Amino acid sequence: MKELISRLRQYEIRIRKAINSQMQGDYHSVFKGSGLEFDDVRAYQYGDDVRHIDWNVSAKGHGTFVKTFKEEKEQNVFFILDVSASQEIGKQGKRKIDIGKEICSVLTLSAVKEASSVGVLCFSDEKEKYIKPHKGLKHAYEVINTLFKLTPSSLKTNLNKAISLALSTIKRKSIIIIISDFVDDGYERNLKAIAKTHDLVVIHIADDRERSFPKVGIVPLFDKETQQTIWVNTSSKDFRDKLDRYYSDNRKELSETVRKNGGSYLLVDTNEDYVPKLIKLFKIRNRARK
């Protein structure tokens, strides 16, 4: 565990240094969010948004006043992490579940160093683990330790149920980071709802083995979630085309849904260095929120 945490801390330092470098060395938050908190009121000026008029203050008869806001300095960061059996695809140590846990851990370290509260929901088709939001490095290490020791009780996936639980549990506007392979359906409505309520980041984990089958003829494939074996002809053009279309369409539809609803989307393959992609993601988010 010590070696793991040391490696994760190095990744986290790389991210923070890269984010800070774009501001000529000045400190800049990795998790710059869109959350605003009430600051004060001032006299209405031509061009002000009428939706910000404070009617209670204005009703006192001393003029029209508008509310002013400032960016929330203390972010609430909440991870929704898929730990179902479909996440176990990939090389040992580089499975989707391994990469998902690493990304969650690295970003947890970044968040607590910015005085953010961090919470986690691990899910299959059940709530596997809920970690209540807290601050501090000790809490971050507890999160990491819990993630890497977790053994899910169920093999299946229900992303819709997980998002629904998050919607009902997380009341304060937060940065919600969903980490999953998104091999599921029926979750789109709740995904749009959480994007409207919170600041959504979707990290889509993929592995080449899912779509790059060798042509070895008819072979048995074992579905870890259903615990069933099916026979497929891996040399069949129809089979390979269907597989390519499924994953291609899934990525396209997911990224378009997230972006159309104001969220951020990132695709990470298990065989690549994910740190540069995370850096690029948060640089883009920060530029968009200036």
N, C-alpha and C positions, 0 to 999 in steps of 0.2 A: 504493500500500500504506500510506503514511503517513496518508492521509486516512481509509482504512478503519480502521486501528488507533485513530486519534483518536476516530472515531465509536463504535467498540466500547468504548473506555475510558469514554466518557460514559455508555453504556448500563450498563456494569458499576458505575459510581459510583452511578447511580440505584438500582440493585438493592441495593447495600450500605447506602446511606443509608436506604432504606425499611425494610430488615430491622433496622438498628440503632435506628430511631426507635421501634419497638415495645418497646424496653427502656429508654426514656427517655434515649437517647443513649449508653448503655453498649455496648461492642463485643459483637456477637452474630454467631456464625458463620452464613453463608449455608448452608453444608453441614453443619449439625448432623446427625450420623448416629446410627445405633443400635448402632455398633460399641463393644464393651467390651473392656478389657484388664485382666488380673489386677493387683491392687493389693497385697493383704495377706491375712492370715487373722486371725480373731478367734473367741472362744468362741461356741459355738452358743447361740442364744436361742430361746425358744418362738416359733413362727411363722415361723422362717427356712425357706427353701426347702431341702428335704433334698437336692436335686440339686446344691447348692453345697457340700455337706460335702466337706472335704479329707480323704479316707480315709488318705492317707499320713501326714499330721500327726497325725490322731486316733489312729492305730494305735500311736503312741509311748506311749500310756497316760496322758496328762496331761489328758484330757477330749476333748470333741467340738468340732471347729473347722470353720468354714465359710470359704470363699474370699470376699473382697470384691473388687469391681470398680470401675473408674472409666472414664468415657467416653474413648475414644481422641481425643486432641487433634489428632493428625496423621492426617487422612483420606487414603484412597487413592480418587481419583475417576477413573473410567474411562468414556470415551465410545465408543459403538458407533454409527457414523454411516453411514447409507445414502447411497451416491453413485451408485446405479444410474440408468439412463436415465429411469425413471418419475419421478425427482426433478426433471427438467428442465421440467416443466409450470409455467406461470405467466408473468407479465409479466417483461420483461427487468429484471434486478436484483432481482426479487421472486419468482423461481422457488422451488420447494420446496427445491432444492439450495442456493440462496443463503441462505434463511432457516435451513436446517439448519446450514450452516457458520457463520453468524453466531451462532446460539445456542450452538453448541459453543465458539466462540471467546470469547464474553462470559463464559460460565460457567468456562472455563479461566482467564481473568484473575482471576475471583473466587476460584477454588480455590487458585491459586498464592500469592495475597496472604494466604491463611490457612495457608500452609506445607504445603499438601496436595500430594501427588504426583499428576500428571495423565498419563494414558495414553490413546491413541486407537486404535481399529480402524475403518478405513474399508472398506466392503464393497460388492460388487455380488453376483454369485454366486461371487466369488472374494475372497481377501484382497487388497484394493487397496493398503492401506498400514497398517502397524503401527508405532505410535510408543510406545516403551517408557516406562513411568511415570518421571517425574523431577519435581523441584521447581524453583522459581525463575522470575522474570519472563523471563529469557532463553529458558528452555525454552518458556514460553507463547508468546512471539513466534515461535519456531521452529515451534510447532504451527500457529499462525495462518497463517504463510507457506506451510507445507506443504499445509494444507487448500485454500487459495485458488489454489495452483498445480497441484493434483492433476488429472490427466486419467485417468479410469478406463480400464482395458484391456478391460473387458467391459460390455455394455449391460444384462445380465439381473440378476435379484434372487434371492438365496437367503438369507432372513433366518434360517432354521433353522440353516444352515451357519455363519453368523456368530456366532450365540449359542452354538452348540456349541464353536466355536473359543475364544470368550471363557471358557466354562466350564472348558475344559482348560488355558487359559493363565493366568488370574487366580486365584492360590491364596489370596492374602490377602483377607479380607472387605473389600469395597469398595462405594462408591456407584457403581452402574452406571447410566449414562444412555443409553438407546437413543433415537436420533433418526431417524425414518423416516416414510414415508407408509403403511407396513404394507399395501401392495398386494401381498400374498403369502399363502400358506397353508402349513399343515403345521409351523408353528413353535411352536404353543401348548405342547406338552410341555416343550420346552427353555426357553420363557419362564417357565413355572411353576418349573422347576428353578433358574433363575438368581435368581428372586425369593426362593426359600427359602435360597439360599446367600449372597446379597448383599442390599444395600439398593437396590431397583430403582426407577428413575424412567423412565417412558415419555413421550416427547414426540412426539405424533402430528401430523405436518405435513399440511395439506390445502390444496386450492385450489378455488375455486368453479367453475373451468372444467371440472373433472372431472364435475360433476353438473348444471351449468346450461347445457345446450346450447341454442342458439337453434333455433327451429323453422324449419329451412331445407330440409326434405325429405330426399331420399336423397343422402348425401354420403360421400366416402371418408374413413376415419380411419386414420391411420398409427400403428402400435404401435412405439414406439422400441425396446422391449426385444426384440421378435421380428423387427423390421424387415419387418413385413408390413402390407399395406393391406387393410382390410375395409370393406364398404359397409353403412351403417346408415341407417334411416329416422328422422331426428331428430324428425319430427313425429308419430311413432307413440307413442300413449299407453303401449303395452306396453313399448317401449324405454325411455321415460322413467321408468316405474314401476320397471322392473328396475334401472335405474341408481340411482335414489333408494334402493331397498331394499338394494342391495349396500353402498353407502357408509354408510347408516344402521345396518344390521346389523353391519357391520365395526367401526364406532365403538363401538356398544353392547357387543358381545362382547369387544372388546379392553379397554375400560375396566373391565368387570365382572371379567374374568380377572385383570387387574393388581391391582385393589383387593381381590379375594377372597384373593389370595396375598400381601397385605401391602405392595404397591407403591404408587407414586403415578402418577397419569395426568393428562396435560395435552394438550388439543387446541389447536393453533395454526393459524390460517388465514393464508395468505401476505399477505392485504391488510390485516392489522391490526397494531397496535403490540403486539409480543409481550412487551415489558418488564413492563407491569402484570400480565400473566398469570404471568410467572416470579416476580415479587414475591409474588403471592398464593399460588402453589404452595409457595414456600419458607417463607412465614409459617405456612401450614397445617402443613407438615412439622415446623417447629420447635415449634409448640404441641403437636403430637402426641407429641413426644419429650422434653418437659419432665419 
